[in-house]
Amino acid sequence: MLAAQAQGASDKTRFYRLEYLYMHQGDQGSRVNEFLSSQMPLISKNSRAVGVFTTVIGAHSPMTLVLTGHGTLDEMEAAHQQLRGNAEYRAAFDKLQSGSEPPYDRADCTLLRAADFSPEIVPLTEKPKTPRIFELRIYHSPTERQLQFLHERFAGAETTIFHRCGIFPVLYGDTIAGPNMPNQAYLTPFASQAERERAWDKFGADPEWIKVRDASIVHGGQIVANIENWILKPTPFSPIQ
């Protein structure tokens, strides 16, 4: 496999690439989905984790988010070259780009470095009968110092409280290339929007969380300046469901 061959290969997924494809109403989304669906076996072969999501609630809709995970930056670049060098992929990509209008209006790309406490994404053994939703939260910190305080809070009590309240993020990562740095992103699945609301209500009222939050503010100030929030749903062909 590519992961085993890449120079400096890591046993863990250490980097995530998030590609946001912003579209307008029309057939752009179906064209992008057709392309990604047809190439998913090759994309999956060259990535440790793959997810394709569309917007339910967010700053822009329609939007498709493509997430891929890699062990090293060398591995990420090798995966990119492997795709671009594949004749079938290249032909499908050229077809996507042809036509009377582009397949999307613009694209943004963010590179995350997985936090030490970030779990590995483990695909479900069976696709849920009712599709889950995923919440992508991006916490913007005023300074790198305060981002480190945020790390310490997540690595300590906050994640334990998360789990007690039914919040189980599948990745945490710091943006190392992308907008509004410094920030940390995390991605959490929920069985439904109602389950998400119950979990966050329980978390917000948790006495231990209130103590942890207040203590972190005393120690490091307001370590989260603002939060960017997306509610996403996986496409039917997304390996992450």
C-alpha positions in Angstrom: 0.0 0.0 0.0 1.0 3.6 -0.5 1.1 4.2 3.2 3.7 1.5 3.7 5.8 2.8 0.8 5.8 6.5 1.5 9.1 7.9 3.0 8.8 8.4 6.7 5.5 6.5 6.9 3.6 6.9 10.2 1.6 4.3 12.0 -1.0 7.0 12.8 -3.0 9.4 10.6 -1.2 12.6 11.4 -2.5 15.0 8.7 -6.0 15.6 7.2 -6.7 17.5 4.1 -10.1 19.3 3.9 -11.2 20.5 0.5 -14.3 22.7 0.4 -16.0 22.9 -2.9 -18.5 25.8 -3.0 -21.3 25.7 -5.6 -24.4 27.4 -6.7 -27.9 25.8 -7.1 -28.0 23.6 -10.2 -26.3 20.4 -11.4 -22.8 21.2 -10.1 -23.3 19.0 -7.0 -24.5 16.0 -9.0 -21.5 16.3 -11.4 -19.0 16.5 -8.5 -20.7 13.5 -6.8 -20.6 11.5 -10.0 -16.9 12.1 -10.4 -16.1 11.4 -6.7 -18.2 8.3 -6.7 -16.6 6.9 -9.8 -13.1 7.5 -8.4 -13.7 6.5 -4.8 -11.9 3.1 -5.0 -8.7 4.9 -6.2 -9.1 7.8 -3.7 -9.6 5.3 -0.8 -6.7 3.2 -1.9 -4.4 6.1 -1.5 -5.7 7.6 1.7 -6.0 6.3 5.3 -9.4 7.9 5.8 -11.9 9.4 3.3 -15.1 11.2 3.9 -17.3 13.1 1.4 -20.0 15.4 3.0 -22.5 17.9 1.9 -23.9 20.9 3.8 -27.0 20.6 5.9 -26.4 23.8 7.9 -23.4 26.1 7.3 -22.0 29.3 6.0 -22.5 28.3 2.3 -24.9 25.9 0.7 -24.5 23.9 -1.5 -21.0 22.9 -0.5 -19.2 19.5 -0.7 -16.4 18.7 1.7 -13.8 16.1 0.8 -11.7 14.9 3.8 -8.7 12.6 3.3 -6.2 11.4 6.0 -2.5 10.6 5.6 0.4 9.5 7.8 2.9 12.1 6.7 3.1 15.1 4.4 5.2 13.0 2.0 2.5 10.4 2.0 -0.1 13.1 1.2 1.9 14.4 -1.7 2.5 10.8 -3.0 -1.2 10.2 -2.9 -1.8 13.4 -4.9 0.7 12.3 -7.5 -0.7 8.8 -7.7 -4.1 10.2 -8.5 -2.9 12.7 -11.1 -0.8 10.0 -12.7 -3.7 7.6 -13.1 -5.1 7.7 -16.7 -8.7 6.8 -15.6 -8.7 9.5 -12.9 -7.2 12.1 -15.2 -9.8 11.3 -17.9 -12.7 11.6 -15.4 -11.3 14.8 -14.0 -11.0 16.3 -17.5 -14.6 15.3 -18.1 -15.7 17.0 -14.9 -13.9 20.2 -15.9 -15.5 20.3 -19.4 -19.0 21.7 -20.1 -20.7 25.0 -20.3 -20.0 25.9 -16.6 -17.3 24.8 -14.0 -18.1 22.0 -11.6 -17.9 24.4 -8.6 -17.6 28.2 -8.2 -14.5 28.1 -6.0 -12.5 25.8 -3.7 -10.7 26.2 -0.4 -8.3 23.8 1.1 -7.3 23.4 4.8 -4.5 21.2 6.1 -4.9 19.9 9.7 -2.2 18.3 11.9 -3.9 15.7 14.1 -3.6 16.4 17.8 -1.8 13.8 19.9 -5.1 12.9 21.6 -7.0 12.6 18.2 -8.4 9.1 17.7 -8.1 7.1 14.5 -11.1 7.2 12.3 -12.5 3.7 12.2 -15.1 3.0 9.4 -18.4 1.5 10.5 -18.7 -2.3 9.9 -22.3 -1.7 8.7 -23.8 1.4 7.1 -26.4 3.0 9.4 -30.0 2.5 8.3 -30.6 6.1 9.0 -27.7 8.3 7.8 -25.8 10.1 10.6 -25.0 13.8 10.6 -21.5 15.2 11.3 -20.7 18.4 13.0 -17.5 20.2 12.1 -16.6 22.8 14.7 -13.6 25.1 14.2 -12.5 26.9 17.4 -10.5 30.1 16.6 -8.1 31.1 19.3 -6.7 34.7 19.7 -3.0 33.5 20.0 -0.9 30.3 19.7 -0.5 30.4 23.5 -4.3 30.3 24.0 -4.6 27.5 21.4 -2.2 25.5 23.6 -4.5 26.1 26.5 -7.3 24.8 24.4 -5.3 21.7 23.6 -4.7 21.1 27.3 -8.4 21.4 28.0 -9.4 18.9 25.3 -6.6 16.5 26.3 -7.7 16.7 29.9 -11.2 16.9 31.3 -13.2 18.2 28.4 -13.1 15.1 26.2 -14.0 12.9 29.2 -17.1 15.1 29.8 -17.8 15.0 26.0 -18.0 11.2 26.1 -20.2 11.2 29.3 -22.6 13.5 27.4 -22.7 11.5 24.2 -20.2 13.6 22.2 -17.6 11.4 20.5 -15.3 13.3 18.1 -13.6 11.2 15.5 -10.7 13.7 14.9 -9.1 16.8 16.4 -6.7 18.8 14.3 -4.9 22.1 14.3 -4.9 24.1 11.0 -1.4 24.4 9.7 -2.4 25.8 6.3 -5.7 27.6 5.9 -7.7 30.6 7.0 -8.2 32.3 10.4 -5.3 30.7 12.1 -4.7 29.7 14.9 -7.6 27.3 15.2 -8.5 23.8 16.1 -11.1 21.7 14.3 -13.0 18.6 15.4 -15.5 16.4 13.7 -18.3 14.6 15.6 -21.0 12.2 14.3 -24.5 12.1 15.7 -27.3 9.7 15.0 -29.7 12.7 14.4 -30.1 16.4 14.9 -32.2 15.7 17.9 -29.4 13.6 19.5 -26.9 16.3 18.8 -29.1 18.9 20.6 -29.6 16.6 23.6 -25.9 16.0 23.9 -24.9 19.6 23.7 -27.7 20.6 26.1 -26.4 18.0 28.6 -22.8 19.1 28.1 -23.6 22.8 28.6 -25.3 22.1 31.9 -22.7 19.7 33.2 -21.3 21.0 36.5 -17.8 19.7 35.9 -17.7 21.3 32.5 -18.7 24.7 34.0 -15.9 24.4 36.5 -13.3 23.4 33.8 -14.4 26.2 31.5 -14.3 28.8 34.2 -10.8 27.6 35.3 -9.4 27.7 31.8 -10.6 31.3 31.4 -8.9 32.3 34.7 -5.7 30.6 33.5 -5.6 31.6 29.9 -8.3 34.2 29.2 -11.0 33.6 26.6 -9.1 30.8 24.8 -11.8 30.5 22.1 -12.6 33.8 20.4 -15.3 32.4 18.1 -16.6 29.2 16.6 -17.3 28.2 13.0 -19.9 25.5 12.7 -21.0 23.2 9.9 -23.7 20.4 10.0 -22.9 17.9 7.3 -24.3 14.7 5.9 -22.2 12.0 4.3 -22.8 11.2 0.6 -24.1 7.6 -0.1 -20.6 6.7 -1.4 -18.6 8.2 1.4 -16.4 5.6 3.2 -17.0 7.6 6.5 -20.7 7.2 7.3 
